[in-house]
Amino acid sequence: MIYDILSTKIPTLRSDIEIWSIFVEASRKTWGNRWALCTLSVYVAETVDINDHQSYDIFDDQAPLCHRTIWAKKSARNIEWWRSQIVKERFSNTLYSQLVILCALKWMPIENVLEFSDIISNALDEMDNTSWNNLASAVSVISNLSIRRRRNGLHSITKRDMPTSMSVRLASLISYRVKSASAQIIFHHYLENYDGRDNAVLLAITKILADSIAKKPELWTRALPVIAHAYKNGVSFPFMHHGSNNLKKIPMDIARSICVNPDEYPLHVVGQAEAILASKTGADAVPVGKIAARDNWFTDE
C-alpha cells in the first residue's frame, strides 16, 4: 500500500481520495484508531479536492476517516454541521474530540471557533497531557504547511470579538490561525500573565513574542522575563521567525541583563547578546594610533 502511494504521480494523489483512504482504513483495521492516522487524514483533506456530496459525521467510526475530514473541510462555513460536532456530551471520545478541534482550528472561520470557545476550552482543559501535546503539535505543524498558505489563511480579530474568558490552551492554538496584530490581542487578553509550565502554551507565547519584538525592539523589556520563564520550563525562544533573525536588534541594556544572568536564557540568545556587547565595545574603542598621537608617545624630547 505504501508502495502504491509512493509510485503514484502527484496530480493523482491530489485528486484520488481512494488511494489515501485504502491505506488509512487498512491501517485502522490493523492498529485501530490512532492519532497519527487522524492527523494524516487532515493532511489528505487539505491536499485532495473531490466532489463528494455525502454528509459525514466525525464521530461515525464506520465511515472512512479521510472522507470525514474532507467533509469537515467542505463544511467549514456550515455552522449547523459544526453544532452537531462540537457537543459537550460527544467529547467524551478524546481521540475524535481532538480531531474535531483540529479540523475546526484548520478550516472553520475564527469567529465561529470563538462562538464555541466554552465547549472547546473545557474539552482542552480535560485532556491528558499526551493528548493535548499531540493536538497542539498538529495544530502548529498544519498551520505552517507553507508560508504562502499560512499567510493567505490568517484571520483578523478585534478586542470586541474576544470572549470574557478562554482556556489558555485554546488561546495558544488560536494564535496560530490569526495575524500578528490579532495574536497580540490574544496574548494580552489570555496569556500575558501565564506562569504555568505547559510547554505547548509556552511555545505559542514565545512565537507571539518573537513576532512582536522583531517589529518593536522596545518590547524586549516586557518579553525578557517571559523568555526566561519559558526557558526554565524547557521551551527555547525561537532563533528564527518568518525567516529572519529575531535577535539582531536586542537593545544594549537588555543585552547586558542577559549576559549578567546567562544561565536563565537559551544559549543562542546569550551568544547574540554577547556579540552585541562586543560590537559596542569595539565601536567605542579608541585605536592605538590615535592614543599614541594624542599622548605624544613617539615625539622627540
N, C-alpha and C positions, 0 to 999 in steps of 0.2 A: 504493500500500500504506500509506504513512504517512497519507494522507487517510482510508483506511478505519479506521485506529486512532483518529484524531482525531475522526472523526464517529460513533464507536461510543459508546453510553451506558456509564457507569461500571459498573453492575451486570453488563453483558455482558462487559466487559473483565476483570472479576473471576471470571468463570465459564467463559469460552470460550477455551481454550488455543490453538485453531486460528488465531484472529486474530493472535496473537503469533507462533505457530510459522511461519506462512506468511511473515511479514515477516523473521524471523530466518533461515529457511532460504534465502529469496531473496537475502538479504544475504550469507550464507555462499557461495552459488553465485557471486555477483558478485565479492566481495572475498576470499573464502577465510576461514579461521578467524581471528578477531580477538578480542583480549581484551575489547574493548567489547561484542561480542556475547555473550561468556561472562558478563560481569557483568550484562548486560541479562537473560539467561536466569535468573539468580539472583533479580533483582528480580521477574521474572514468576512464578517459583516461589513467592516469598514472598507474592505477591498473589493468584494464581489457585489455586483448590482444585478438583481434578477427581477423579473416580473411575476412575482408570486403574490397573489391577492388573497390567499387563505390566511385567516387570522390565527395567531398563535398566542399561547399563554406561557410566560417564562417558567412558571411552576409546573407545567404539564410535563412530567417526566417521560411520558410515552412519545412525545413529539421530538423530531430531530433537533439537536441543540443548535446547530447553525441556522436552521430555519427560524428558530425562536429569536435569536439575536438579530437576524436580518429584519424580522418583523418589528422588533423594538426600534431599529433604526428607521424603518419606514413610518413608524407611529410616533416619531419624535414630537410632533405637534398635536397629537391626538390625546388631549388631556383626559378624556374619559377612559381611554385604554390604560393610561398610567394610574388613574384612580383605582382601576381593578387590580393593579400590580402592587402598588405601594400601599399596602394594607397591614396594619399592625399585627393582626392575627396570622397573616401569611408569613410574616418574617420569623416565625419560629424555625423555619428551614434556613439555617445560617448560610449554606452554600448558595442557594438561589436568591436569598436576600442580598448577598454580596453581589451576585450577578445583576440583579435588578438595579442596585445602586450604581454599579459600574456602567451599565447601559444608560441610566438616567444622566449620569455625570458626563457621559460621552456625547449623547445626542439630544437630550431634552433641553429646550430653551431654559436659560438660567433662572428666569423669573418664575418658571414653573417648578424648578428644583426648590427655590425658596418657599414656594407655596406648601411643599411637603416637608419643610425643614424639621418640624417637630417629630414626625414619624421617623424620618431618616436619622435624625440626631439620636433618638432613643435606640434605634437599631444598632447604630455605630457604637454607642457607649456600652451596649450589652455584649458586643462581640469580644471574644477572647483575643489575646494579643496576636496570636498567629494569624487568625482570620483577618483581623484589622490590618496587620502589616502586609499581608498578601494583597488585600484590596487597595491599600494606599500605594503600594508599589505599582500595581497595574494601572491605577488612575494616572500616576506620574508618567509612566512609560507611554501609555496610549495617548496621553495628552501631548506628547512630544514625538509623535511618529515622524514628523518632519517639521522643519521651521516654517515652511510655506503653509502647511495645513494648520499648524498651531496658530500662526498669526491671523490667518483668514477666519479661523473659528473662534477667536476670542470674543467674549461678550463684555458689555459695559453695564455696570450697576451703579446706583447712586445711594446716598445715605438713606433716602426715603424708602428704598427697596429692602433695607435691612430689617429682619425680624428682631424683636426685642432681645431674644436670647437664641443661642445656637451652640451646639456641641463644638468644641474646639476641633474635634476630628472632622466634622463636616466643613467647618470654616477652612481648614487646611486643604481639603480636597477641592472645594470650590475655587480656591486661589489659583489652581492650575487652569481653570476654564475662563478666567477673566483677564482683561487688560491690566497693565501695570497700575494705573490710577485706581482701578476698582479693587485690585489686590491690596492696595494701601488702605482703602476704606475697610476692607475685611480685617486687615491687621489691626487697625486702631479700634475697631468695634469688639473683636473677639479674642485676639491673640497677643496684643501688646504686653499684657501683664502675665502672660503664661509663664509659670515657673515649674511646670511639671517635667517629667522625664520621658515622655512619649517621643521616640525617635522620629516617627513619621511626621508628627506635628512640628517638631523642631526643624526637620529638614525643609518643610514648606515655609516656615518662618525665615530661615536663613536665605532661601531663594528670594523671598519677597524683599528682604533687606539688601541682598546683593543687587537687585534691580534698582532699589531706591537710592542707595549710596553711589552707584555708578553714575546716576544723574545729578545727585545732590550730595557732594562730599561732606557738606556741613552736617549731614545726618549721622556721620561716624560716631559722634559723641553719644548719641542715643543707642546706636547699634552695638557699640563695643561690649557692654555688659551682657547683651543677648547672645552675641557670638561666643563670649566666654562661657556662659551657661550651657549653650548647645555643645560646645567642645567638651565640657566637663562630663556631659552625658553621651559622649560618643558620636556627635554629629559635627562634621567639619564644615566650616564656611566655604562655599564654592569658590575655587580659584578662577574659573572662567564662567561667564554668564552671558548667554546670547553671543558667544564667540569673541567676547572682549575680556581683558584682564580687569577684574574689579578692584585690584589693589594698587594700581598705578597712582591714584590720587589720594592716598592716605595723608591727611593733614599732619604737619610736623608734630603738633602736640600729642596727637593720637599715636603716631609712630613712637614717640618717647614713652608713652604709657604702656604700649605693647612690649617694648624692649625692657622696661622695668620689671614686668611680670611675664616673662616669655613662656613659662610653663602653663599659663592659662589660655594660650591661643594655639591654633594649628601651626605647624612648622612653616608652611608656605606664607602665612600671614606674618609671622615673626621675621622670616627671611626678607620679605618685601619692606617691612618697617625698618629693618637694619640697613637695607640698600638705600632707602630714602634718607636716613640719617647720615649715612656715609657720603651720599652725593651732596648733602648740605654742608657737611664738614669740608669736603673737597672744594666746594664753591667759595667757602669763607676763608680758606687757607690763603695766606699771602706767599707767593712764590719766593724761593730763597734769593733769587737775583734782586728782587725789589727790596728785601730786607737788607741785603748786602749794600745796595746803593744808598738806602736810607741811613744806615748806620756807619757808612763810610768804612767798610771792612778793609778795602784794598787801597785806600788813599795813602800816598807817601807822607810821612810826617816830616 
